[in-house]
């Protein structure tokens, strides 16, 4: 009976996804003057010169770790804005991806008072970056993700937990040192070329992009899953009796997974959102729930959204992702 219910739910999800219009997926691509869409022949120096900024400013405000651009990619750029009736610094900053203080500093304003007809330069706010790592809140990640263009085919979202480090190793402000520690371990101990995962989530709900999405992840899940996969490491040990997931972390995991499904056109199912537990350590092939405990990891945890089985995912995780996808689409209208 449970298996039949699970099959019905999967079919429901697929039908629901098919009924969601392509227009709703594209709704994030609104035409705002502070967003520039990359065209053939563009380069960062050309765009910087056009908008009176620098290459480094463009990189730091758009979360770029290289100078490469792809046609269709969208970049936040500074604009010149004429103050209208009812405008405030807060309103302008919110509309044009800036901050009140940044606008004041850029324009040498002595106070927050504005005059109708006043011309302001509105620069986009900088992202929090260190080396290859980009640290974001949920909304910043949403904007970053939907502004990117990727060339690698991605059809599988991998869910992992770090196990070690766990919650007790997170101090609230050591995001980058934790990432660097994982990078060092993966390269020196595991022999990989870089940190294994594309994305890391933290107990405070923050999200870090770690490895370029166009580079397949490394890891023991195996090449079949990695070739078309995006690997997410959730900091924590989510086996029963270990870390209790914070509300912020829980919301981020669902929201992040929903965004990735929307970006890559995936309907939540066991074929698109996978748990490391479903892959054999020996053969590197998918075994789902049909394996001895010693042949698979517990990852992403025996208490990850109710458990790490396919039934747990279908009943307790995928419905949350589908609901969040609907909420995000509704907010875009």
Number of C-alpha atoms within 10 A of each C-alpha: 6 9 9 8 13 17 14 11 17 19 13 12 19 14 12 13 18 13 9 12 9 10 10 16 18 14 14 17 16 9 9 10 13 18 20 18 15 17 13 9 9 14 15 18 14 12 18 17 11 11 15 10 15 16 15 14 17 23 19 18 21 23 22 21 15 9 12 9 19 17 13 15 16 22 23 25 25 25 17 13 15 13 17 13 9 9 14 16 21 14 13 18 19 12 12 21 19 22 20 17 16 18 22 18 10 12 13 10 13 8 9 12 10 17 13 11 11 10 14 19 15 25 24 25 22 18 17 14 19 12 9 14 23 22 22 20 15 18 11 16 20 18 15 19 16 19 19 18 16 15 9 13 13 22 20 24 25 23 21 27 24 20 20 12 16 18 21 10 12 17 11 10 9 10 19 16 12 17 17 16 12 19 20 16 16 19 14 12 9 16 11 16 12 18 22 23 26 23 23 24 26 25 22 19 17 19 25 24 22 22 22 16 21 16 17 22 28 24 16 16 26 19 15 12 25 21 17 18 26 25 27 27 21 25 25 27 26 28 19 13 9 15 17 15 20 14 11 13 20 19 15 22 22 20 23 24 23 24 22 21 22 20 17 15 16 21 24 27 20 18 11 16 22 25 25 25 27 25 26 23 17 12 11 16 15 20 15 18 15 12 14 9 11 10 15 21 20 23 24 27 27 20 21 26 19 16 20 25 19 19 18 17 23 20 17 15 21 24 18 20 21 21 13 19 24 16 13 19 18 11 10 13 8
